[in-house]
Amino acid sequence: MTRRPDESMTLLREVMERPLDPGYAAAAERRAQSPDGGTRRAAWVTATVFLVAAAIGLVVTVAAVTLRAPQPAAAEARTLLETELADRERQADALGAEVDDLSDEVEALRSQTFDDQDPDVQAALLRDGVVSGSVAVEGGGLLLTLADASALAGAEIDTDSQVHDDDLQRVVNSLWYAGAEAISINGRRLTPLSAIRSAGQAILVDLQPVSSPYRITAVGDPTTMQTEFAKSPGASFILTLSSFGIQSSTTPQSSGLSVPADPSIQTFYAQPLDSSQDDADDTDADSTSTEPPTSDPESTP
């Protein structure tokens, strides 16, 4: 039997002689016998896809409109919260003004009481008042300002370019090291019990929010403070902050700086004198001192 010359190339021969798979060939033959069937099937598939896409688009549109539509209950709750916040702020301002008036009265009574005292006693009282933050301080010192980096319109806010609570803590500690006698941040007096902390994106000084730019006023000897602050870790830390775009300035002033008293100062051991109890004690003391002692005649030998 004679072998075909291309017997070793069966695969290539099959590809050349039968390029279409039998299944595909049968399907092509059926479409050829029904020329309108393929067209109707393609039209049906296209219509189905279009309807599904339209339904999905309608559902998404309705959901977006529903979510973006103002909710009466939420808007009413927000309005109530804003009104309550404004009322509380007015109450806080009124209480702060009352505290200032009472502090002035206390200071006047203190001055009246200790006017005739030893000057050393008066100096000690003033020194203690400055340290505790109960008295306002005026004079020269350093005025230091820190401000967040300016963000471009529409740009995402970079937290590294914002001043944080620990940044203020480091700068304030360096100012104390430099010899500051009294310090305030945006008008809030710092005392030995003050806390600088964060709540979310806000910075709180004694639970009161402060915002950029942060104006740090430090009263003390301006020359000494400027020299010592330049050698402190705070000065080098400010240079590090500037590399993130945070703006800063330090200005020595020979006079004109003012640090207010802390309106929330409180005592832990001293208590107000009860006037009624005091009057009763005075009456008992007077009766005890004015009535002569009596003796029993029968007991006298």
GIPECOR-V163697 format. One line per field, one symbol per residue. ss: DSSP state (A for helix, B for strand, O for the rest). phi: phi as a letter, one per 20 degrees, with the letter a starting at -180 (. if undefined). burial: # if it has 9 or more other C-alpha atoms within 8 Angstrom, else .. A space follows every 50 residues. Layout:
ss->???
phi->???
burial->???
This chain:
ss->OOOOOOAAAAAAAAAAAOOOOAAAAAAAAAAAAOAAAAAAAAAAAAAAAA AAAAAAAAAAAAAAAAAAOOOAAAAAAAAAAAAAAAAAAAAAAAAAAAAA AAAAAAAAAAAAAAOOOOAAAAAAAAAAAAAAOOOOBBBBBBBBBBBOOO OOOOOOOOAAAOOOAAAAAAAAAAAAAOOOOBBBBOOBBOOOOOOBBBBO OBBBBOOBBBOOOBBBBBBOOAAAAAAAAAAOAAAAAAAAAAOOOOBBBB BBBBBBBBBOOOOOOOOOOOOOOOAAAAAAAAAAAAAAAAOOOOOOAAAO O
phi->.eeffdffdfffffffecfdfgfffffffffffcfeffffffffffffff fffffffffffffffffeffegffffffffffffffffffffffffffff fffffffffffffdfeefgfffffffffffffnecfccqeqdddcccfff effneffeffedfdffffffffffffffofebccclnefecgdfcdbdcm eedddlmdfccffeeddcerffffffffffeefffffffffffenfebbc cfcfaneccffffdfbdddfcfffffffffffffffffeeeffdcegfee f
burial->............##..........#.....#......#............ ........................#....................#..## .....................#...#..###.#################. ..........###.#..##################..####....###.. .####....#...#########.######..#.##.##..##.#####.. .##...######...............#...................... .
